[in-house]
């Protein structure tokens, strides 16, 4: 694997003094400070680094797969369980049908339904509410571009196209509380939830079943070669652990352990808030994305859903509202420190909803909403706007599932399943092409998510994340490799014509 540009800094470790996320206001007492074994094991069959939606899902699918046959899994987390991006996000699980093409939309829909089914079957107390997502556009140009994408999706995949409804009638826009928008799109494949509680449920269940050894507050300082039977050594302040297989579910912090990925997965700090609604305001029936607001770059979005008013602990109907990038006082890109609240972004979040939406209730005289919590979290922006799933080139036995670019909830669960499928195929010495076709058939993983040398080379021809973000062009060059069929694409990526 070719090395990273010398001016691209690798990420540091998660900081110990992170801002206080609302989602951590009701922590899982079983998991706080949890060490399944008092001492760090000296070896394991598989070590998973990271305990968010992807890491917890991978552990679950490993434990459920009969091919794994009861081998031991150790999960290392730098801070408390689910204290990174999953415990700091907006509380959405939403399909974006036109963002990255039909193949990705199909995968996100499958992922959404998989999570929905798991929550229902296990009665997970995570405030899951299926709803319709409303993306409201306040820019004529952006809405026109969105309409072109919707038309392209409906032509390419009429069934997936049925997921999108376009609204332009002013009376209808008012019904969705965005009468000042140019137009909006509606998608019924969406949900609001308490993401930390979902992941905590999965982890607690695995630990109590004896299927996972969870070691919190155990940051991995470095990854080094080991010996023949345990070729990888992970060093932590509590000692070292040797393993044959490492799975990094480290998202924005990936380059700390894989410096060669520093220009491919870049940490980006995002802002979130929980806001008290105006007195007497009814609960919002939808979740929202607010696009193309004045001063907001086209690739950025503010996002909103609302917690319940009753039937749950702390039923205050909080608006869970994130984004606010246009108001940033501090750099966002290349930043892995979530101990800082960016007051410019926070202030924008406190005031924007009152200008963009008809919230109802007693709004007269309100200039901003009261925040109960304001916090930041670190996303992992992928240079080509696609997650990186698979074995790391030239590092046999080290696997990666990261780079979700702020969109991990409708991707992470099945990305965890996909990387597990590839890991177990590798154990059984299945060939590369068969492994890739297997995982596409089993999970629907988009072909553009696979890690290959050819993809890395292509990605490095795109603008760096910082430059694309500054120019407002991030994601504009996303490749949609669905033409010609899966096998044709996979063969081109494994054996590029220039080779």
Buried (B, 14 or more C-beta within 10 A) or exposed (E): BEEBEEEBBBBEBBBEEBBEBBBBEBBBEEBEEBBBEEEBBEBBBBBBBBBBBBBBBBBBBBBEBEEBEEBBBBBBBBBBBBBBBBBBBBBBBBBBBBBBBBBBBBBBBBBBEBBBEBBEEEEBBBBBBBBBBBBBBBBEEBBEBBBEBBBBBBEBBEEBBEBBBEBEEEEBBEEBBBBEBBBBBBBEBBBBBBBBBBBBBBBBBBBEEEBBBBBBBBBBBEBEEBEEEBBBBBBBEBEBBBBBBBBBBBBBBBBBBBBBBBBBBBBBBBBBBBBBBBEEBEEBEBBBBBBBBEEBBBBBBBBBBBBBBEEEEEEBBBBBBBBBBBBBEBEBBBBBBBEBBBBBBBBBBBBBBBEBBBBBEEBEEBEBBEBBBBBBBBBBBBBBBBBBBBBBBEBEBBBBBBBBBBBBBBBBBBBBBBBBBBBBBBBEEBEBEEBBBBBBEBBBBBBBBBBBBBBBEBBBEBBBBBEBBEEEBBBEBBBBBBEEEBEEBBBBBBEBEEE
